Amino acid sequence: MSAVSDLITHEPLAEGERWRKTAVVDAWQFCGTGPAAWSEAPDWLQNVERVYGAPVAGEVRREGDCLVVYTLEGHLRAQPGDWIIKGVQGEIYPCKKDIFEATYEPALTSPSPEAALTLPAFLNRVRKLHCIDRHHLVEAGAMSKDSPEWPTFRDNPVGWLLRADDDRAAKVWALTEPKGP
């Protein structure tokens, strides 16, 4: 078995269980309807605000301290502290703060399709982890020269990488980047 396949569990899901597909969505934390708070709202939200006429799906209205979001399922009320999300199909809906924090995390970057790794490129980088020596780790600032972690890295670099803090993991992963054209 390869190091990569050791990381993948093959446990079947229970009957009816499903994985949630991941996607990057736009989100804004609603802090109230005052002019200062609303001026911080993103364009995609300000552009769907409507003040007059009958509400339709996809609109938002400020009512008192709340924001009312009209969806195909009806109107949903957002309280200060809740998040307003623009979904993958442009739909807008509120999400309670605790649910949002349990479900979402910041997208640090949105890679371009050209920057995304293909499976063969990813596997080549994982294979390169096994060729990194102590000198390279020290030079990259990922490990000190006399670190007791070296045997752990040498024996299982993928496992070490997964357990390392983000800063050190990024330094080690950078060592696997292809060089030159």
C-alpha positions as CSV (number, residue, x, y, z in Angstrom):
1,M,0.0,0.0,0.0
2,S,1.2,3.5,-0.7
3,A,1.4,6.2,1.9
4,V,-1.5,8.0,0.2
5,S,-3.8,5.0,0.3
6,D,-3.0,4.5,4.0
7,L,-4.6,7.9,4.6
8,I,-7.9,7.1,2.9
9,T,-10.5,5.2,4.9
10,H,-12.6,2.7,3.0
11,E,-15.3,2.4,5.7
12,P,-18.7,2.4,4.0
13,L,-21.2,5.0,5.1
14,A,-24.3,3.9,7.0
15,E,-27.5,3.5,5.0
16,G,-28.8,6.9,4.0
17,E,-25.7,8.9,5.1
18,R,-24.2,11.3,2.5
19,W,-21.1,13.5,2.3
20,R,-21.8,17.2,1.8
21,K,-20.1,18.4,-1.3
22,T,-17.7,21.3,-0.7
23,A,-17.9,24.6,-2.5
24,V,-16.7,28.2,-1.9
25,V,-19.5,30.6,-1.1
26,D,-19.6,34.3,-0.4
27,A,-20.6,35.1,3.2
28,W,-21.1,38.3,5.2
29,Q,-21.8,38.5,8.9
30,F,-24.8,40.7,9.5
31,C,-24.2,43.3,12.2
32,G,-27.4,45.3,12.1
33,T,-29.3,47.5,9.8
34,G,-27.8,50.9,10.7
35,P,-26.2,52.9,8.0
36,A,-22.6,52.1,9.1
37,A,-23.2,48.4,9.3
38,W,-25.1,48.3,6.0
39,S,-22.4,50.2,4.2
40,E,-20.1,47.3,5.0
41,A,-22.4,44.8,3.2
42,P,-21.0,43.4,0.0
43,D,-22.3,44.5,-3.4
44,W,-24.0,41.2,-4.1
45,L,-26.2,41.8,-1.1
46,Q,-26.8,45.5,-1.5
47,N,-27.8,44.9,-5.1
48,V,-30.7,42.7,-4.1
49,E,-32.2,45.0,-1.4
50,R,-35.7,46.2,-2.3
51,V,-37.7,48.7,-0.3
52,Y,-41.0,48.9,-2.2
53,G,-43.4,46.5,-3.8
54,A,-44.3,42.9,-3.2
55,P,-41.2,40.9,-2.1
56,V,-39.9,38.2,-4.5
57,A,-37.4,35.4,-4.0
58,G,-33.8,36.6,-4.0
59,E,-34.6,40.0,-2.3
60,V,-33.6,41.3,1.1
61,R,-35.3,44.0,3.2
62,R,-34.1,45.7,6.3
63,E,-36.8,45.6,9.0
64,G,-35.9,47.1,12.4
65,D,-32.8,45.4,13.6
66,C,-33.4,42.4,11.3
67,L,-32.8,41.5,7.7
68,V,-35.5,39.6,6.0
69,V,-34.3,37.4,3.2
70,Y,-37.0,36.2,0.7
71,T,-36.3,32.7,-0.6
72,L,-38.2,30.2,-2.7
73,E,-39.1,28.5,0.6
74,G,-40.5,31.7,2.1
75,H,-39.0,34.6,4.1
76,L,-36.2,34.0,6.6
77,R,-35.2,36.5,9.3
78,A,-31.6,37.2,10.1
79,Q,-30.6,38.7,13.5
80,P,-27.4,40.7,14.1
81,G,-24.6,38.2,14.4
82,D,-26.1,35.8,11.8
83,W,-24.4,35.2,8.4
84,I,-25.8,36.0,5.0
85,I,-24.6,33.5,2.4
86,K,-24.6,33.7,-1.4
87,G,-24.7,30.1,-2.5
88,V,-23.2,28.4,-5.5
89,Q,-26.2,29.2,-7.7
90,G,-26.5,32.8,-6.6
91,E,-29.2,32.2,-4.0
92,I,-29.1,34.2,-0.9
93,Y,-30.0,32.9,2.5
94,P,-29.3,33.5,6.2
95,C,-27.5,31.1,8.5
96,K,-27.4,31.2,12.3
97,K,-24.0,32.1,13.7
98,D,-23.5,28.8,15.6
99,I,-24.5,26.7,12.5
100,F,-22.3,28.8,10.2
101,E,-19.2,28.4,12.5
102,A,-19.8,24.6,12.7
103,T,-20.2,24.3,8.9
104,Y,-17.9,26.9,7.2
105,E,-14.3,28.0,7.5
106,P,-12.5,30.8,5.7
107,A,-11.4,30.1,2.2
108,L,-7.8,31.4,2.3
109,T,-7.4,31.4,-1.4
110,S,-9.6,30.5,-4.4
111,P,-7.2,28.7,-6.7
112,S,-7.4,29.2,-10.4
113,P,-8.1,26.0,-12.4
114,E,-4.5,26.3,-13.6
115,A,-3.2,26.3,-10.0
116,A,-5.2,23.2,-9.0
117,L,-3.2,20.0,-8.7
118,T,-4.1,17.1,-10.9
119,L,-4.0,13.7,-9.2
120,P,-0.7,12.7,-10.8
121,A,0.9,16.0,-9.8
122,F,-0.3,15.6,-6.2
123,L,1.0,12.0,-6.1
124,N,4.4,13.1,-7.4
125,R,4.6,15.7,-4.7
126,V,3.7,13.1,-2.1
127,R,6.4,10.8,-3.5
128,K,8.9,13.7,-3.2
129,L,8.2,13.9,0.5
130,H,10.0,10.6,0.9
131,C,13.1,12.1,-0.7
132,I,13.5,15.1,1.6
133,D,16.5,14.8,3.9
134,R,17.1,16.5,7.2
135,H,19.3,19.2,5.6
136,H,16.5,20.4,3.4
137,L,14.1,20.5,6.4
138,V,16.5,22.6,8.4
139,E,17.3,24.9,5.4
140,A,13.5,25.5,4.9
141,G,13.1,26.3,8.6
142,A,10.7,23.4,9.1
143,M,12.8,21.6,11.7
144,S,15.9,22.4,13.8
145,K,19.1,20.5,13.1
146,D,18.9,18.5,16.4
147,S,15.1,18.0,16.3
148,P,13.9,14.7,17.7
149,E,11.2,14.7,15.1
150,W,13.6,13.7,12.3
151,P,13.1,9.9,12.7
152,T,9.3,10.4,12.7
153,F,9.5,12.4,9.5
154,R,12.0,10.0,7.9
155,D,9.7,7.0,8.6
156,N,6.4,8.6,7.7
157,P,6.7,12.0,6.1
158,V,3.0,12.1,5.1
159,G,1.9,11.4,8.6
160,W,4.3,14.0,9.9
161,L,3.0,16.6,7.4
162,L,-0.6,16.0,8.5
163,R,0.2,16.4,12.2
164,A,2.5,19.5,11.7
165,D,1.3,23.0,12.3
166,D,0.3,24.9,9.2
167,D,3.4,27.0,9.0
168,R,5.8,24.0,9.1
169,A,3.6,21.9,6.8
170,A,3.6,24.7,4.2
171,K,7.4,24.9,4.3
172,V,7.8,21.2,3.8
173,W,5.1,21.1,1.1
174,A,6.9,23.9,-0.7
175,L,10.0,21.6,-0.9
176,T,8.0,19.3,-3.2
177,E,7.1,22.0,-5.7
178,P,8.3,21.2,-9.2
179,K,11.4,23.1,-10.2
180,G,11.8,24.9,-13.5
181,P,9.6,24.6,-16.6
